Amino acid sequence: MIEDTEEVTEEIETLEKKIDDFEIQFTLNNKDDKNDAILSIHPGAGGTEACDWAEMLLRMYLRWVERHKFSSNILDLEPGDVAGIKDVTIEIKGEYAYGYLKSETGIHRLVRISPFNSGARRHTSFASCFVYPVIEDTAEIEIKETELRMDTFRSSGPGGQNVNKLSTAVRITHIPTKIVVTCQSERSQYQNRVNALKVLRAKLYEIKREEERKKLKKLEKDKKEIGWGREIRSYVLHPYKLIKDHRTGHKTGNVERVMGGEIDDFIKEYLLSKNT
């Protein structure tokens, strides 16, 4: 009898998840929602604390990717001086990856007891996330070679001897918009250039869709103002545990579950709020 009850409970949970997935996908009706996604995470001011928080967010999103059986590829990662990361850009492949993750664009705030402070004081850290749809090489976004400046350098990330001794890493500057894209994850300079152009194309497309120069200035402004009053979500670990999305009001005290990649409830609430 107990086994039957457990089986029924599992079936109900599976059905509920399918209904939730269908409900979410029903809201994803923009032409780019089915695309793969490019996710960039940048720490705010605060040195090591902010860099560590950026890495915590990266780990959360990578676990979300695993839960959805998507795949990810780290295109560029700059480690922090002491801990964490200064900057990271990853490509996430999976149906509706962009549609789901577009809800994560914005400032994320963390409140906790600092593991880097001997006085065990409470500390607030900020990090920003930006999500772009992956755009194929089409005539819609034209990138002229004459508008690009490419620099090569030795990779600073983990890898074999070839990666660290040869100038395989690529930095591309789009001169008209001053967008700079760096990729250094591959052993081949050519493949890093291909990946860098993919990121650049995604960013240019986003700018075009949101009124080119106006959108660019807004993104750059957001990157500079990663601080109080601009956060979309707060993650409080002390003196109590609570994660709250300030756009929808959705919240939970199960911090470990969320940091383990279970952010679908937040995604769902955001997408449904945009369609009401």
C-alpha positions as CSV (number, residue, x, y, z in Angstrom):
1,M,0.0,0.0,0.0
2,I,2.9,2.4,0.9
3,E,4.6,1.6,-2.4
4,D,1.4,2.3,-4.3
5,T,1.0,5.7,-2.5
6,E,4.6,6.6,-3.3
7,E,4.1,5.6,-7.0
8,V,0.9,7.8,-7.2
9,T,2.7,10.7,-5.6
10,E,5.6,10.4,-8.1
11,E,3.1,10.3,-11.0
12,I,1.3,13.4,-9.7
13,E,4.6,15.3,-9.3
14,T,5.7,14.3,-12.9
15,L,2.3,15.4,-14.3
16,E,2.5,18.7,-12.4
17,K,6.0,19.3,-13.8
18,K,4.8,18.6,-17.4
19,I,1.9,21.0,-16.9
20,D,4.3,23.7,-15.5
21,D,6.6,23.2,-18.5
22,F,3.7,23.5,-20.9
23,E,2.5,26.6,-19.2
24,I,5.9,28.2,-19.3
25,Q,6.5,27.3,-23.0
26,F,3.1,28.7,-23.9
27,T,4.5,32.2,-22.8
28,L,7.6,31.7,-25.0
29,N,6.2,32.9,-28.3
30,N,8.9,35.4,-29.4
31,K,10.9,34.4,-32.4
32,D,14.2,34.1,-30.4
33,D,12.8,32.2,-27.4
34,K,13.7,28.8,-28.9
35,N,17.3,29.8,-29.5
36,D,20.4,28.8,-27.5
37,A,21.6,31.5,-25.1
38,I,24.8,33.3,-24.1
39,L,25.0,34.2,-20.4
40,S,27.5,36.7,-19.0
41,I,28.1,37.3,-15.3
42,H,30.0,40.3,-14.0
43,P,30.7,41.0,-10.3
44,G,29.9,44.4,-8.9
45,A,32.2,46.5,-6.7
46,G,33.5,44.7,-3.6
47,G,36.5,42.8,-4.7
48,T,36.8,39.2,-3.5
49,E,33.3,39.1,-2.0
50,A,31.7,40.1,-5.3
51,C,33.9,37.7,-7.3
52,D,32.9,34.9,-5.1
53,W,29.2,35.7,-5.5
54,A,29.6,35.8,-9.3
55,E,31.1,32.3,-9.1
56,M,28.2,31.1,-6.9
57,L,25.8,32.3,-9.6
58,L,27.7,30.6,-12.3
59,R,27.5,27.3,-10.3
60,M,23.8,27.8,-9.8
61,Y,23.2,28.3,-13.6
62,L,25.4,25.4,-14.5
63,R,23.4,23.1,-12.2
64,W,20.2,24.4,-13.8
65,V,21.6,23.5,-17.2
66,E,22.3,20.0,-16.0
67,R,18.8,19.6,-14.5
68,H,17.3,20.5,-17.9
69,K,19.7,18.2,-19.7
70,F,21.1,21.2,-21.7
71,S,24.7,21.6,-22.6
72,S,27.1,24.4,-21.7
73,N,30.4,25.7,-23.0
74,I,32.5,28.3,-21.1
75,L,33.7,30.7,-23.8
76,D,35.7,33.0,-21.5
77,L,36.5,33.0,-17.8
78,E,38.7,35.4,-15.9
79,P,39.5,34.1,-12.4
80,G,39.4,36.4,-9.4
81,D,42.7,37.5,-7.8
82,V,41.9,35.6,-4.5
83,A,38.7,33.7,-5.1
84,G,35.7,33.6,-7.5
85,I,35.6,35.1,-11.0
86,K,36.0,38.5,-12.4
87,D,34.1,37.7,-15.6
88,V,32.6,34.8,-17.4
89,T,30.7,34.1,-20.6
90,I,29.1,30.8,-21.3
91,E,27.0,29.4,-24.2
92,I,24.0,27.3,-23.2
93,K,22.5,25.0,-25.8
94,G,19.0,23.6,-25.5
95,E,15.5,24.2,-26.8
96,Y,14.1,27.4,-25.3
97,A,17.4,28.1,-23.4
98,Y,17.1,31.8,-24.2
99,G,13.4,32.0,-23.5
100,Y,13.9,30.6,-20.0
101,L,17.1,32.4,-19.1
102,K,16.1,35.9,-20.4
103,S,14.3,36.2,-17.0
104,E,17.7,36.3,-15.3
105,T,19.0,39.5,-16.9
106,G,19.6,42.0,-14.1
107,I,21.4,42.6,-10.8
108,H,21.5,39.9,-8.2
109,R,22.2,40.8,-4.5
110,L,23.6,38.5,-1.9
111,V,23.5,39.1,1.9
112,R,25.6,36.7,4.1
113,I,28.3,36.4,6.8
114,S,31.5,37.0,4.9
115,P,33.8,33.9,4.6
116,F,36.6,36.3,3.9
117,N,36.2,38.5,7.0
118,S,37.8,37.3,10.2
119,G,35.2,39.4,12.2
120,A,32.4,37.3,10.7
121,R,30.5,40.4,9.7
122,R,27.4,40.5,7.4
123,H,28.3,41.6,3.9
124,T,26.3,42.5,0.8
125,S,27.5,41.7,-2.6
126,F,26.2,42.4,-6.1
127,A,26.6,40.7,-9.5
128,S,25.0,41.3,-12.9
129,C,23.7,38.8,-15.4
130,F,23.1,39.5,-19.1
131,V,21.5,37.0,-21.4
132,Y,21.5,37.1,-25.2
133,P,20.0,34.8,-27.8
134,V,22.4,33.0,-30.1
135,I,22.0,34.3,-33.6
136,E,23.1,32.3,-36.6
137,D,25.3,34.0,-39.3
138,T,22.5,35.7,-41.3
139,A,22.2,38.8,-43.4
140,E,20.1,40.4,-40.6
141,I,23.3,41.1,-38.7
142,E,26.2,42.2,-40.9
143,I,29.6,42.2,-39.4
144,K,32.2,43.8,-41.6
145,E,35.9,42.8,-41.2
146,T,36.9,46.4,-41.6
147,E,34.9,47.2,-38.4
148,L,36.8,44.6,-36.3
149,R,40.0,44.8,-34.5
150,M,41.4,41.4,-33.4
151,D,44.1,40.9,-30.7
152,T,45.6,37.6,-29.7
153,F,47.2,36.7,-26.4
154,R,48.1,33.7,-24.3
155,S,45.2,32.0,-22.5
156,S,45.0,32.6,-18.7
157,G,42.6,29.8,-18.1
158,P,43.2,26.1,-17.4
159,G,44.4,24.0,-20.3
160,G,47.3,22.1,-21.9
161,Q,50.7,23.4,-22.7
162,N,49.6,24.5,-26.1
163,V,46.8,26.7,-24.7
164,N,49.1,28.5,-22.3
165,K,52.2,28.9,-24.4
166,L,50.7,29.9,-27.7
167,S,48.6,33.0,-28.4
168,T,45.4,31.1,-28.9
169,A,43.1,33.5,-27.0
170,V,41.2,36.1,-29.0
171,R,39.9,39.5,-28.2
172,I,37.7,41.2,-30.8
173,T,36.7,44.9,-30.7
174,H,33.7,46.0,-32.7
175,I,34.9,49.5,-33.6
176,P,31.5,51.2,-34.3
177,T,29.9,50.1,-31.0
178,K,33.1,49.6,-28.9
179,I,31.9,46.2,-27.8
180,V,34.8,44.0,-26.7
181,V,34.4,40.2,-26.7
182,T,37.0,37.7,-25.5
183,C,37.2,34.0,-25.9
184,Q,40.0,31.7,-24.7
185,S,38.5,28.3,-23.9
186,E,39.6,26.5,-27.1
187,R,43.1,25.3,-28.1
188,S,42.6,26.7,-31.6
189,Q,42.9,30.4,-32.3
190,Y,40.5,29.9,-35.2
191,Q,37.8,28.3,-33.0
192,N,38.2,31.1,-30.4
193,R,37.6,33.6,-33.1
194,V,34.5,31.7,-34.3
195,N,33.1,31.7,-30.7
196,A,34.0,35.4,-30.2
197,L,32.1,36.3,-33.4
198,K,29.1,34.3,-32.2
199,V,29.0,36.3,-28.9
200,L,29.5,39.6,-30.8
201,R,26.7,38.7,-33.2
202,A,24.3,37.9,-30.3
203,K,25.1,41.2,-28.6
204,L,24.7,43.2,-31.8
205,Y,21.3,41.5,-32.5
206,E,20.1,42.4,-29.0
207,I,21.1,46.0,-29.5
208,K,19.3,46.1,-32.8
209,R,16.2,44.6,-31.4
210,E,16.0,47.1,-28.5
211,E,16.8,50.2,-30.6
212,E,20.5,50.0,-31.2
213,R,22.4,52.8,-29.5
214,K,19.8,53.4,-26.8
215,K,20.0,49.7,-25.8
216,L,23.8,49.8,-25.8
217,K,23.9,52.8,-23.5
218,K,21.4,51.2,-21.2
219,L,23.5,47.9,-21.0
220,E,26.7,49.8,-20.3
221,K,25.0,51.9,-17.7
222,D,23.7,48.8,-15.9
223,K,27.1,47.3,-15.9
224,K,28.5,50.4,-14.2
225,E,25.7,50.6,-11.6
226,I,25.7,47.2,-10.1
227,G,24.5,48.2,-6.7
228,W,21.7,49.2,-4.3
229,G,18.2,49.7,-5.6
230,R,18.8,48.1,-9.0
231,E,18.6,44.4,-8.0
232,I,16.0,42.1,-9.5
233,R,16.5,39.4,-6.9
234,S,17.9,39.2,-3.4
235,Y,19.5,36.1,-1.8
236,V,19.6,36.5,2.0
237,L,21.6,33.9,3.9
238,H,21.8,35.8,7.2
239,P,20.2,36.7,9.7
240,Y,17.5,34.5,8.0
241,K,17.2,32.6,4.8
242,L,15.1,34.0,2.0
243,I,15.4,34.5,-1.7
244,K,13.0,37.0,-3.2
245,D,12.4,38.3,-6.7
246,H,11.5,42.0,-6.5
247,R,9.8,42.0,-9.9
248,T,7.2,39.4,-9.1
249,G,7.2,39.1,-5.3
250,H,7.9,35.4,-5.6
251,K,10.0,34.1,-2.7
252,T,11.3,31.0,-0.9
253,G,13.2,30.1,2.2
254,N,14.8,27.0,0.6
255,V,18.0,28.7,-0.3
256,E,20.0,25.4,-0.8
257,R,17.5,24.2,-3.4
258,V,17.7,27.4,-5.4
259,M,21.5,27.6,-5.3
260,G,21.5,24.0,-6.4
261,G,19.9,25.1,-9.7
262,E,16.2,24.8,-9.0
263,I,15.2,28.3,-10.2
264,D,12.3,27.3,-12.4
265,D,9.7,28.7,-10.0
266,F,11.3,32.1,-10.3
267,I,11.5,31.8,-14.1
268,K,7.9,30.7,-14.3
269,E,6.6,33.6,-12.2
270,Y,8.5,36.1,-14.2
271,L,7.4,34.8,-17.6
272,L,3.7,34.6,-16.5
273,S,3.9,38.1,-15.1
274,K,5.1,39.4,-18.5
275,N,2.1,37.8,-20.2
276,T,-0.6,39.1,-18.0
